[in-house]
Amino acid sequence: LRIFVDCRYRLSVNGRVVGCGPARFLPAYPEYDEYDLAPFLRAGENCILVEAHHPGAPNFQSAPGRGGVWIQGSLSTGESLDLPTGWE
């Protein structure tokens, strides 16, 4: 799973925390974090949760403007996995 969140976030799979971020980056050169979710997945349906906190003002942990999330995944077969993202 590749994830870019321009503010603080916590990634969980099936109730277990997998990682936190974001990775440090220069605003002109954003970078994404990458995680192997295989050890956290189980047969059947799985829940992938991203909790993001954007303070509403630029600081060393968030970019200016509204927060945003980008997620992309792939399967071990090399097939791309489309993961819809949204805010609650």
C-alpha atoms as an extended CHARMM CRD file, in Angstrom:
* protein
*
        88  EXT
         1         1  LEU       CA              0.0000000000        0.0000000000        0.0000000000  PROA      1               0.0000000000
         2         2  ARG       CA              1.2800000000        3.4520000000       -0.8910000000  PROA      2               0.0000000000
         3         3  ILE       CA             -0.1920000000        6.3540000000        1.0380000000  PROA      3               0.0000000000
         4         4  PHE       CA              0.2550000000       10.1120000000        0.9630000000  PROA      4               0.0000000000
         5         5  VAL       CA             -1.4310000000       12.2600000000        3.5870000000  PROA      5               0.0000000000
         6         6  ASP       CA             -0.3950000000       15.8950000000        3.8770000000  PROA      6               0.0000000000
         7         7  CYS       CA             -1.0030000000       15.9140000000        7.6340000000  PROA      7               0.0000000000
         8         8  ARG       CA             -0.6170000000       13.5480000000       10.6060000000  PROA      8               0.0000000000
         9         9  TYR       CA             -2.1980000000       10.1200000000       10.0970000000  PROA      9               0.0000000000
        10        10  ARG       CA             -2.4880000000        6.6430000000       11.5850000000  PROA      10              0.0000000000
        11        11  LEU       CA             -3.0420000000        3.5760000000        9.3790000000  PROA      11              0.0000000000
        12        12  SER       CA             -4.8280000000        0.5380000000       10.8420000000  PROA      12              0.0000000000
        13        13  VAL       CA             -5.8270000000       -2.7970000000        9.3260000000  PROA      13              0.0000000000
        14        14  ASN       CA             -8.4650000000       -4.9000000000       11.0470000000  PROA      14              0.0000000000
        15        15  GLY       CA             -8.0310000000       -2.9050000000       14.2640000000  PROA      15              0.0000000000
        16        16  ARG       CA             -4.2190000000       -3.1720000000       14.3970000000  PROA      16              0.0000000000
        17        17  VAL       CA             -2.0540000000       -0.0730000000       13.9200000000  PROA      17              0.0000000000
        18        18  VAL       CA              0.2780000000       -0.6030000000       10.9550000000  PROA      18              0.0000000000
        19        19  GLY       CA              1.9880000000        2.7840000000       10.8120000000  PROA      19              0.0000000000
        20        20  CYS       CA              1.8810000000        6.5340000000       11.3470000000  PROA      20              0.0000000000
        21        21  GLY       CA              3.0780000000        9.4830000000        9.3350000000  PROA      21              0.0000000000
        22        22  PRO       CA              3.5700000000       11.4100000000        7.2240000000  PROA      22              0.0000000000
        23        23  ALA       CA              7.1150000000       10.8440000000        6.0860000000  PROA      23              0.0000000000
        24        24  ARG       CA              9.0730000000       14.1050000000        6.1940000000  PROA      24              0.0000000000
        25        25  PHE       CA              9.2250000000       15.8160000000        2.8220000000  PROA      25              0.0000000000
        26        26  LEU       CA              9.7360000000       19.1820000000        1.1960000000  PROA      26              0.0000000000
        27        27  PRO       CA              6.4100000000       20.6250000000       -0.0420000000  PROA      27              0.0000000000
        28        28  ALA       CA              7.8620000000       20.9470000000       -3.5570000000  PROA      28              0.0000000000
        29        29  TYR       CA              8.7900000000       17.2180000000       -3.5260000000  PROA      29              0.0000000000
        30        30  PRO       CA              6.0710000000       15.2490000000       -1.7180000000  PROA      30              0.0000000000
        31        31  GLU       CA              6.7980000000       11.6290000000       -0.8700000000  PROA      31              0.0000000000
        32        32  TYR       CA              4.5390000000        8.7490000000        0.0650000000  PROA      32              0.0000000000
        33        33  ASP       CA              4.8760000000        6.0770000000        2.7430000000  PROA      33              0.0000000000
        34        34  GLU       CA              4.7650000000        2.4130000000        1.7490000000  PROA      34              0.0000000000
        35        35  TYR       CA              3.4840000000       -0.5200000000        3.8300000000  PROA      35              0.0000000000
        36        36  ASP       CA              3.2050000000       -4.2770000000        3.3390000000  PROA      36              0.0000000000
        37        37  LEU       CA             -0.2680000000       -5.1480000000        4.6040000000  PROA      37              0.0000000000
        38        38  ALA       CA             -0.0440000000       -8.9080000000        3.9650000000  PROA      38              0.0000000000
        39        39  PRO       CA              0.6740000000       -9.8230000000        7.6320000000  PROA      39              0.0000000000
        40        40  PHE       CA             -2.4380000000       -7.8950000000        8.7390000000  PROA      40              0.0000000000
        41        41  LEU       CA             -4.9440000000       -9.2020000000        6.1860000000  PROA      41              0.0000000000
        42        42  ARG       CA             -7.2520000000      -12.1760000000        6.6430000000  PROA      42              0.0000000000
        43        43  ALA       CA             -9.5240000000      -14.2230000000        4.3800000000  PROA      43              0.0000000000
        44        44  GLY       CA            -12.7800000000      -12.4590000000        3.5250000000  PROA      44              0.0000000000
        45        45  GLU       CA            -13.4760000000       -8.7830000000        4.1570000000  PROA      45              0.0000000000
        46        46  ASN       CA            -10.8380000000       -6.5260000000        5.7050000000  PROA      46              0.0000000000
        47        47  CYS       CA            -11.0350000000       -3.0240000000        7.1540000000  PROA      47              0.0000000000
        48        48  ILE       CA             -8.3160000000       -0.5360000000        6.1630000000  PROA      48              0.0000000000
        49        49  LEU       CA             -8.6570000000        2.6670000000        8.1810000000  PROA      49              0.0000000000
        50        50  VAL       CA             -6.7520000000        5.9380000000        7.8250000000  PROA      50              0.0000000000
        51        51  GLU       CA             -7.2900000000        8.4600000000       10.6070000000  PROA      51              0.0000000000
        52        52  ALA       CA             -6.0030000000       11.8860000000        9.5790000000  PROA      52              0.0000000000
        53        53  HSD       CA             -5.6830000000       15.0480000000       11.6470000000  PROA      53              0.0000000000
        54        54  HSD       CA             -5.2990000000       18.3780000000        9.8840000000  PROA      54              0.0000000000
        55        55  PRO       CA             -5.0370000000       21.3040000000       12.3280000000  PROA      55              0.0000000000
        56        56  GLY       CA             -6.3400000000       23.8240000000        9.7720000000  PROA      56              0.0000000000
        57        57  ALA       CA             -3.1320000000       25.8410000000        9.7410000000  PROA      57              0.0000000000
        58        58  PRO       CA              0.2910000000       25.1080000000        8.2090000000  PROA      58              0.0000000000
        59        59  ASN       CA              2.9500000000       23.8200000000       10.6030000000  PROA      59              0.0000000000
        60        60  PHE       CA              5.8450000000       21.3660000000       10.4970000000  PROA      60              0.0000000000
        61        61  GLN       CA              3.3800000000       18.4350000000       10.4010000000  PROA      61              0.0000000000
        62        62  SER       CA              0.9100000000       19.6270000000        7.7800000000  PROA      62              0.0000000000
        63        63  ALA       CA              0.7830000000       21.4640000000        4.4740000000  PROA      63              0.0000000000
        64        64  PRO       CA             -1.2010000000       24.6880000000        4.0250000000  PROA      64              0.0000000000
        65        65  GLY       CA             -4.7940000000       24.4620000000        2.7730000000  PROA      65              0.0000000000
        66        66  ARG       CA             -7.2720000000       21.6310000000        3.1590000000  PROA      66              0.0000000000
        67        67  GLY       CA             -5.9680000000       18.1940000000        4.0440000000  PROA      67              0.0000000000
        68        68  GLY       CA             -5.8540000000       15.4180000000        1.4830000000  PROA      68              0.0000000000
        69        69  VAL       CA             -5.3570000000       11.6460000000        1.2820000000  PROA      69              0.0000000000
        70        70  TRP       CA             -4.0770000000        9.5290000000       -1.6200000000  PROA      70              0.0000000000
        71        71  ILE       CA             -3.9110000000        5.7280000000       -1.3910000000  PROA      71              0.0000000000
        72        72  GLN       CA             -2.8070000000        3.1720000000       -3.9860000000  PROA      72              0.0000000000
        73        73  GLY       CA             -2.3500000000       -0.5350000000       -3.5790000000  PROA      73              0.0000000000
        74        74  SER       CA             -1.2430000000       -3.5700000000       -5.5260000000  PROA      74              0.0000000000
        75        75  LEU       CA             -1.6460000000       -7.3050000000       -5.0590000000  PROA      75              0.0000000000
        76        76  SER       CA              1.1890000000       -9.8180000000       -4.9980000000  PROA      76              0.0000000000
        77        77  THR       CA              0.1190000000      -10.8360000000       -8.5060000000  PROA      77              0.0000000000
        78        78  GLY       CA              1.1030000000       -7.3450000000       -9.6910000000  PROA      78              0.0000000000
        79        79  GLU       CA             -2.5320000000       -6.4350000000      -10.3270000000  PROA      79              0.0000000000
        80        80  SER       CA             -3.4620000000       -2.8950000000       -9.2730000000  PROA      80              0.0000000000
        81        81  LEU       CA             -5.9520000000       -2.5040000000       -6.4260000000  PROA      81              0.0000000000
        82        82  ASP       CA             -8.2740000000        0.5000000000       -6.4670000000  PROA      82              0.0000000000
        83        83  LEU       CA             -8.9590000000        1.7910000000       -2.9620000000  PROA      83              0.0000000000
        84        84  PRO       CA            -11.5860000000        4.5350000000       -2.7160000000  PROA      84              0.0000000000
        85        85  THR       CA            -10.7720000000        7.3540000000       -0.3140000000  PROA      85              0.0000000000
        86        86  GLY       CA            -12.9970000000        9.8840000000        1.3700000000  PROA      86              0.0000000000
        87        87  TRP       CA            -13.5700000000       11.9600000000        4.4850000000  PROA      87              0.0000000000
        88        88  GLU       CA            -16.0420000000       11.2120000000        7.2870000000  PROA      88              0.0000000000
